[in-house]
Amino acid sequence: SSVFHSVSAFNNAGISLFTDGLAHPWIEHNYLVHWVVTILVFLGALGMVAMFDLFDFGKLRERMKQPWKTISFPTKIALYFSLGLVVFGALSFAALEWNRTMDGMSWFGKFTTSVFQSVTRTSGFNTVDIGSVGMPMLFLLLVLMFIGASSSSTGGGIKTSTFAIVLADVWRTVRGADHTQIFKRTINPVLQSRAYSVLLFFIVGNVIGIFVLTITESHLMKTEN
């Protein structure tokens, strides 16, 4: 069971052997397990390129000897934007579900649950009853899932790199600047075009999927008396 959940967490499969996922009574308050799964999911969603750049022994020694050398540009995007999304998701979950699905938990339990649900947006694990989560938080979870994980990772979504480029280009437009920049690096127009293409493909795919579901699952949209 431990090996299965470790693999399922790192590859962002989100599959659990427990009936209610990690909200099963056996482990719903085992926060050590929750944090282990959280870390594995985050590292898996970070991407193998970023993982090797951050933890390769050769590069670690090189950065220790030459402190001015930092992590690569793609790794910065993957790491910083992933952390930003985790913080946003955790704060949102805590604000919206503090007295709802997390009612009765300790402060540490609520903190753990908020971070867990934010990180595992790329996998599908749960430590609370997702059916009890309010519509505002479900909407934000859908947005976070749409963005997804980083490039070369095991997660889905449009990727944090695509999101970063689109966000940077929007900020460039707001500021009236001539070039799109991230971390003081100018983004090639070809990469901008690819980012918008990926975003458009995902939006169109989701719209088509929703339209098909309104036909095939129309009975779910009827209000029961």
SELUMZA-669832 format. One record per residue (C-alpha): residue in one letter; x, y, z. Coordinates in Angstrom, 2 decimals. Layout:
REC residuo       X       Y       Z
REC       a       X       Y       Z
...
//
This chain:
REC residuo       X       Y       Z
REC       s    0.00    0.00    0.00
REC       s    2.83    2.41    0.85
REC       v    4.71    1.71   -2.39
REC       f    1.51    1.99   -4.44
REC       h    0.56    5.37   -2.98
REC       s    4.12    6.66   -3.33
REC       v    4.17    5.85   -7.05
REC       s    0.62    7.13   -7.52
REC       a    1.57   10.41   -5.83
REC       f    4.83   11.04   -7.70
REC       n    3.35   10.31  -11.13
REC       n    0.28   12.44  -10.27
REC       a   -2.12    9.57  -10.93
REC       g   -4.12   10.34   -7.79
REC       i   -5.32    6.74   -7.48
REC       s   -5.85    5.45   -3.95
REC       l   -6.51    1.96   -2.61
REC       f   -8.91    3.39   -0.02
REC       t  -12.61    3.72   -0.76
REC       d  -12.79    7.39    0.21
REC       g   -9.31    8.28   -0.99
REC       l   -7.07    9.76    1.68
REC       a  -10.21   10.95    3.47
REC       h  -10.67    7.34    4.65
REC       p  -11.14    7.14    8.46
REC       w   -7.90    5.16    8.79
REC       i   -5.71    8.00    7.54
REC       e   -7.86   11.14    7.39
REC       h   -6.02   12.58   10.42
REC       n   -2.60   11.07    9.67
REC       y   -1.04   14.35    8.63
REC       l    2.43   12.85    8.22
REC       v    1.08   10.72    5.37
REC       h   -0.63   13.78    3.92
REC       w    2.62   15.76    3.89
REC       v    4.58   12.90    2.32
REC       v    1.99   12.64   -0.47
REC       t    1.98   16.42   -0.84
REC       i    5.75   16.56   -1.34
REC       l    5.75   13.66   -3.80
REC       v    2.93   15.18   -5.85
REC       f    4.65   18.58   -5.92
REC       l    7.98   17.11   -7.05
REC       g    6.28   14.98   -9.70
REC       a    4.39   18.01  -11.00
REC       l    7.55   20.12  -11.01
REC       g    9.00   18.19  -13.94
REC       m   12.06   16.02  -14.44
REC       v   14.12   18.80  -16.03
REC       a   13.60   21.02  -13.00
REC       m   14.20   18.08  -10.64
REC       f   17.59   17.30  -12.19
REC       d   18.53   20.97  -12.23
REC       l   17.65   21.41   -8.55
REC       f   18.96   18.16   -7.08
REC       d   21.71   16.91   -9.39
REC       f   24.82   16.48   -7.21
REC       g   27.11   17.95   -9.85
REC       k   25.03   21.09  -10.19
REC       l   24.63   21.39   -6.43
REC       r   28.43   21.28   -5.98
REC       e   28.86   23.78   -8.81
REC       r   26.41   26.22   -7.22
REC       m   28.15   25.85   -3.85
REC       k   31.54   26.65   -5.37
REC       q   30.18   29.39   -7.60
REC       p   27.26   31.01   -5.71
REC       w   26.57   33.47   -8.54
REC       k   25.33   30.58  -10.68
REC       t   21.63   30.08  -10.16
REC       i   19.07   27.58  -11.36
REC       s   18.17   27.64  -15.04
REC       f   15.48   29.87  -16.52
REC       p   12.96   27.03  -17.18
REC       t   13.47   25.76  -13.63
REC       k   12.75   29.21  -12.23
REC       i    9.46   29.34  -14.11
REC       a    8.48   25.83  -13.00
REC       l    9.46   26.33   -9.36
REC       y    8.32   29.88   -8.67
REC       f    5.04   29.71  -10.54
REC       s    4.23   26.30   -9.01
REC       l    4.86   27.70   -5.54
REC       g    2.76   30.75   -6.37
REC       l   -0.16   28.60   -7.48
REC       v    0.16   26.45   -4.35
REC       v    0.07   29.52   -2.09
REC       f   -2.92   30.97   -3.97
REC       g   -4.80   27.67   -3.85
REC       a   -4.05   27.05   -0.17
REC       l   -5.13   30.54    0.90
REC       s   -8.29   30.26   -1.18
REC       f   -9.16   26.83    0.24
REC       a   -8.56   28.05    3.80
REC       a  -10.67   31.18    3.28
REC       l  -13.58   29.41    1.59
REC       e  -13.64   26.07    3.41
REC       w  -12.41   26.97    6.92
REC       n  -15.82   26.47    8.55
REC       r  -17.22   24.10    5.94
REC       t  -15.35   20.93    4.96
REC       m  -12.57   21.66    7.50
REC       d  -14.90   22.45   10.38
REC       g  -13.76   20.70   13.57
REC       m  -10.13   20.25   12.48
REC       s   -7.21   21.62   14.44
REC       w   -5.31   24.64   13.11
REC       f   -2.51   22.40   11.92
REC       g   -5.04   20.06   10.32
REC       k   -6.66   22.93    8.44
REC       f   -3.28   24.21    7.31
REC       t   -2.24   20.75    6.13
REC       t   -5.53   20.16    4.34
REC       s   -5.42   23.54    2.59
REC       v   -1.89   22.96    1.30
REC       f   -2.67   19.34    0.39
REC       q   -5.74   20.17   -1.68
REC       s   -3.89   23.01   -3.42
REC       v   -0.85   20.89   -4.33
REC       t   -2.83   17.83   -5.37
REC       r   -4.84   19.80   -7.92
REC       t   -2.58   18.12  -10.48
REC       s   -3.28   14.59   -9.26
REC       g   -6.72   14.10   -7.75
REC       f   -6.04   12.95   -4.21
REC       n   -8.40   14.21   -1.53
REC       t   -8.41   14.36    2.26
REC       v  -11.90   15.87    2.45
REC       d  -15.21   15.01    0.86
REC       i  -14.98   16.82   -2.48
REC       g  -18.75   16.57   -2.82
REC       s  -19.06   18.85    0.21
REC       v  -16.74   21.53   -1.14
REC       g  -18.54   24.74   -2.04
REC       m  -19.03   25.86   -5.62
REC       p  -16.63   28.87   -5.37
REC       m  -13.75   26.61   -4.31
REC       l  -14.67   23.99   -6.89
REC       f  -14.46   26.70   -9.55
REC       l  -11.00   27.76   -8.35
REC       l   -9.87   24.13   -8.27
REC       l  -10.99   23.78  -11.89
REC       v   -8.95   26.85  -12.82
REC       l   -5.88   25.50  -11.01
REC       m   -6.35   22.09  -12.63
REC       f   -6.66   23.79  -16.02
REC       i   -3.26   25.43  -15.48
REC       g   -1.90   22.13  -14.19
REC       a    1.71   21.09  -13.68
REC       s    5.02   22.10  -15.25
REC       s    6.66   21.01  -18.48
REC       s    8.32   17.56  -18.58
REC       s    6.21   16.55  -15.59
REC       t    3.68   13.79  -15.06
REC       g    0.81   16.25  -14.57
REC       g   -1.62   17.67  -17.10
REC       g   -2.99   21.13  -17.88
REC       i   -1.67   23.89  -20.12
REC       k    1.54   23.87  -17.98
REC       t    2.95   26.60  -15.77
REC       s    5.28   27.76  -18.55
REC       t    2.33   28.51  -20.84
REC       f    0.54   30.27  -18.02
REC       a    3.67   32.27  -17.18
REC       i    4.17   33.47  -20.76
REC       v    0.51   34.45  -21.22
REC       l    0.47   36.22  -17.85
REC       a    3.71   38.06  -18.64
REC       d    2.36   39.14  -22.02
REC       v   -0.83   40.46  -20.42
REC       w    1.28   42.39  -17.91
REC       r    3.37   43.77  -20.80
REC       t    0.17   45.04  -22.42
REC       v   -0.99   46.66  -19.19
REC       r    2.37   48.43  -18.77
REC       g    2.57   49.38  -22.44
REC       a    6.01   47.76  -22.81
REC       d    7.50   46.62  -26.12
REC       h    8.77   43.19  -25.08
REC       t    7.44   40.37  -22.91
REC       q    9.84   39.57  -20.09
REC       i   10.01   36.99  -17.29
REC       f   12.76   37.25  -14.67
REC       k   14.43   39.95  -16.82
REC       r   14.56   37.58  -19.80
REC       t   12.87   38.56  -23.07
REC       i   10.47   35.91  -24.39
REC       n   10.79   34.95  -28.05
REC       p    7.65   35.84  -30.08
REC       v    7.58   32.22  -31.34
REC       l    7.21   30.98  -27.76
REC       q    4.43   33.50  -27.17
REC       s    2.60   32.23  -30.24
REC       r    2.97   28.62  -29.06
REC       a    1.71   29.53  -25.60
REC       y   -1.42   31.19  -26.97
REC       s   -1.97   28.24  -29.32
REC       v   -1.82   25.76  -26.44
REC       l   -4.20   27.94  -24.42
REC       l   -6.64   28.15  -27.33
REC       f   -6.54   24.40  -27.97
REC       f   -7.32   23.69  -24.32
REC       i  -10.14   26.23  -24.18
REC       v  -11.74   24.89  -27.36
REC       g  -11.33   21.30  -26.13
REC       n  -12.99   22.12  -22.82
REC       v  -15.83   24.01  -24.48
REC       i  -16.52   21.08  -26.81
REC       g  -16.38   18.65  -23.89
REC       i  -18.82   20.74  -21.84
REC       f  -21.17   21.01  -24.82
REC       v  -21.15   17.23  -25.33
REC       l  -21.83   16.67  -21.62
REC       t  -24.85   18.97  -21.75
REC       i  -26.28   16.55  -24.33
REC       t  -25.22   13.19  -22.91
REC       e  -25.76   14.12  -19.23
REC       s  -28.73   16.45  -19.59
REC       h  -30.62   14.66  -16.82
REC       l  -28.04   15.88  -14.30
REC       m  -28.88   19.48  -15.13
REC       k  -32.54   19.08  -14.22
REC       t  -33.45   20.42  -10.82
REC       e  -34.96   17.81   -8.55
REC       n  -37.95   18.73   -6.45
//
